[in-house]
Amino acid sequence: MIWTTANTFYSDGTNLARVSETSVSNHEDAPLPLTGERTVPGIPEENYWFRRHEVVYRALLERCTDRRVLEAGSGEGYGANMIADVATKVTGLDYDVSAVEHVRARYPRVEMLHGNLAELPLADNSVDVVVNFQVIEHLWDQGQFLRECFRVLAPGGELLISTPNRITFSPGRDTPLNPFHTRELNAAEMTELLEDAGFRVQLMTGVHHGSRLKELDAKHGGSFINAQIDRALAGEPWPEDLTRDVEGITVDDFSISEPDIDDSLDLVAIAVKDSAAKDTAVKESGE
């Protein structure tokens, strides 16, 4: 998540990096490179961002129990593998060939597909849950992606989605700070996109720093996040105390709550495709 490489854009609905299949390692233990677009486990300097993502998986995992789940934009695959502990079936989808091959080798419980999030390669009404964490901010046509999620979900199905809160992630800016993001959202904008795609927003909540992280904010000049970004962009070795503090972060250092949504770090939403949605779509089509 601490970006270090230049951005590359494509005209087919996403700016997720294209990787030549000849560059992919199929070794089960080979690490997936940290590109700046995704977070991966096991890297000490990346641990803050990894745990900040992991806390959302843990909070919403039970909603995947005994259900057919699609993770759209599965990245390194650790989240899809967590979901496989409870779900009936987990399908992962990613645009990056290296990520697809990595997941297939490392997480065999996940059925991994290569494809474009703007055109999900699944049948109508074929999954019960779509998981999409920290991905929508990378997409050019966010509305099209959400309509695709609505299409593949069975009536009564749920979209579980998270994204950086624009208000706190790129404060005071019209364009995102992260060069890999095309459009960041606040809670009202996220709600509007979901409703325009046909969803009913059941919950809109957010990730916040817990007490320990608030102490680390104060310790590191007012922002623990900025302290990490500054060191990463400087291209110099990290101070030992900063490295130690980052390595020590756990999911318990974050909280997820509805109050003060505009102050949250990441937005977390549960959106429902109501059971009547399929019948309404059929009537509107004249079938």
Salt bridges, closest charged atoms under 4 A:
ASP12 OD2 - ARG18 NH2 3.56
GLU54 OE1 - ARG51 NH1 2.69
GLU54 OE2 - ARG58 NH2 3.07
GLU76 OE2 - HIS102 NE2 2.83
GLU76 OE2 - ARG106 NH1 3.31
ASP85 OD1 - ARG109 NH2 2.89
ASP96 OD2 - ARG38 NH1 2.91
GLU101 OE2 - ARG104 NH1 3.18
GLU111 OE1 - LYS89 NZ 3.54
ASP124 OD1 - ARG151 NH1 2.79
ASP128 OD1 - ARG68 NH2 2.92
GLU137 OE2 - HIS138 NE2 3.81
GLU148 OE2 - ARG151 NE 2.90
GLU158 OE2 - ARG63 NH2 2.78
GLU158 OE1 - ARG67 NH1 3.61
GLU184 OE2 - HIS181 ND1 2.63
GLU189 OE2 - ARG166 NH2 3.02
ASP217 OD2 - HIS209 ND1 2.99
GLU236 OE1 - ARG231 NH2 3.13
ASP245 OD2 - LYS219 NZ 2.84
ASP245 OD2 - HIS220 NE2 2.77
ASP253 OD2 - ARG212 NH1 2.83
ASP266 OD2 - ARG52 NE 2.72
ASP274 OD1 - ARG200 NH2 2.89
